[in-house]
C-alpha cells in the first residue's frame, strides 16, 4: 500500500512551476494529482489528503475503497 506522504510527494502545485507554494504545502488537497495517483488512494490516504472519503456520504451504495469502515 502506498502511504499518503508518497502520494502527496507526487502531487504538483498548480500555482508555481516546479515548486510547491506555501498554500499547497499547508493543504495537500490543493495539489494536482494524476489519475494514477488517484487510483492509488485508499480510505486512509483519501482522508489523510482530502479530509473526506466518499464512504461518508454514499447513500447506501458500495464503499469506494476496500478499507472503508463498514456502515
N, C-alpha and C positions, 0 to 999 in steps of 0.2 A: 504494500500500500504506500502511496506517495503522501508525504506529510503536507500540511497546509503551507509550511515555510517553503518547501520546494516548489509548490505551485505559485506562491507569491513571488518567489525569485524569478520565475519565468514570465510573470506579467510585465507589461510595458506601460510606461507613463504616457498618456495621450497628450500631455501638456508640454513636455520637453523632449527633444530629440536625443535619444541615447542616454538620458539621465532620468532620475526619479525626483519629482518635486516634493516638497515637504507635505503637501496635502495627500499625495499618493502614499508617501512613506507612513504617514499617520493613519491613513484609512485605505488599506489594500483593496477594498471593494471599488475604489476609483480607478484602479489599474485596468488595462485592457488585457483580456485573456484569449488565447486561441481556442478553437473548437476542441483541439486535443487536450488542452489544459482543462477545459470544462468537462470533457469526458472522463478525466481522471478524478473528478470530485467524488467524495463520499459525503454522507451526512455530516460526519465530524469536520471534514475540511470545508464543506459548504458553510457551516455555522461559524467556523473559525474565521473565514474570509468575509462572508457577507452578513453574518449575524442573523441568518434566517435560512430555513430549509423549506422546500415545498411540502414536506410531510406535515408541517404545522397548520396548513390550511388546504387540505386536499379533498375535502368534502366526501370522504369515504372511498376515494379512489386509491389505487395502489400507491404505496410509498415510492418515491423516486430512487431511493438507494437501499441496498440490502441491509445496511447498518442503521436505518431509521428505527427509532423506538416504535414499538407496536402501539396501535391505538385501540 
